Amino acid sequence: MHENIITIAKEKRAYALDALRGFAILAMVLSGTIKYKILPAWMYHAQEPPPTHTFHPNLPGLTWVDTVFPIFLFCMGAAIPLALSSRLAQGFTTKQVILYIFKRGFLLGIFAIFLQHIRPFTLNLNPTKQTWWIALLGFVILFFMFVRLSVNIKFRQYAKWITFGAYIAAIILVCFLRYPDGSGFSLSRSDIILVVLTNMVMFGSLTWFFTKNNLLLRLGLLGLLIALRLSATVKESWIALLWKASPVPWIFQFDYFKYLFIVIPGTITGDLILNLLKMPEINKGDQEIKSNGRQLRFYSIIVLMFAICLSLLIGLQARWVWQTVLLSVILCSMGWLLFVNPANDTEKLLKSFYQWGVYWLALGLLFEPFEKGIKKDPSTLSYYFITTAIALFLLITFTILIDIFKQRNCLQLLIDNGQNPMIAYVAFANLLLPILRLTKLEPFILNYTNTPLTGFLKGVIYTLTIAFVVSFFTKLKLFWKT
């Protein structure tokens, strides 16, 4: 009888993290393309239930839609150590690294402002044919502003001129555009998600850079942030006033620091991944794991990770809080048995992921009653830590599938999108939807997607279309980067 062999992949790129990022960005696209009003409440933001989708700030709950942005933030945090350490390895000085961080933030801020100015429903609440053409033009300009062409040194100067020309075209375009209120260009008109990412890429990167050799200091900063966050709820206190103050409110607010509760745990995860990637190659014989029993164990871990995530989403949305806590304790205790005695570096990494995931989950569940239940907006402490735990449990799943079961090809679509998330974020509203409207296919599609099933399938088809478009650009090595 032949024993199954599982080979541990020792890749120099964290493909599992790419896959998780791709999963998050495509889930974000799906949540924005499914049919409104007709699907169950768990298919939308918990605080915007159907059929009216009226925002209820005091309505607690957690749906999968509420988790996609924090998962993406977590991936951003995890990527920070990988990105900055590579520059340090290239000999970057402290000054050069800090300039690189601010450059990334500056370019992402430009992206946030320009994108919002060319969104079709920002240009016109009832978009016309001209609106859709402007939206398409905006996509083309964005493409050449942020694409990084893999060209020979001989042609690199021409690529720089193309980028410069795109920025000039963007400036000219926004100077001539007018909006429903009669106004023109405004720094305050920006994509709030990208503005948050701008702040997190800067402050998250600075946090990691100055604490890269001191985990306790980074955790200490997290404790100080919790103190600031709690004191900010005391009306008229100096911390509350500071929390709401900003010298440049269109791009920075102290309130955005709350998302460091997700980004900082992400950087801790990134450190763990970085340590694995830095390890030298070992002999092939040492990488192989004989695994009749181990294979079943890894399948059990995957099932358990999904079980924990589903129990959190179902239980917290249904408001079965103590039952969810009890079930989480049982499931996490079962999981602890599956991670004992790691046999190699990848299994040690998985065990570390799990330990941190359980810690963040415990913290989130203990905070759940504090602010009258978990909520996305205004976001609660339980929201940050529970979604961080969910991100880690999903990362465990992707790591097993890619690095242990070596199913990278099966997840390549997610990986491609994870490596090119800026295109995925823009492509629906400024590429696919304008094409559908200009070709008059959208009204036809809407007429046949009025049931819950077809309304969901419409979103799936749109999302897959975006996914394949982004994958096409990725395979051509046309990456949008800041």
Salt bridges, closest charged atoms under 4 A:
GLU11 OE2 - ARG408 NH1 3.97
ASP18 OD2 - ARG13 NE 2.61
ASP18 OD1 - ARG21 NH1 2.91
ASP66 OD1 - HIS45 ND1 2.79
ASP191 OD2 - ARG119 NH2 3.90
ASP255 OD2 - LYS258 NZ 3.03
ASP271 OD2 - ARG218 NH1 2.84
ASP345 OD2 - LYS10 NZ 3.79
GLU347 OE1 - ARG294 NH1 3.38
GLU347 OE1 - ARG297 NH2 2.76
GLU368 OE2 - ARG319 NH2 2.84
GLU371 OE2 - ARG229 NH2 2.97
ASP416 OD2 - LYS475 NZ 3.17
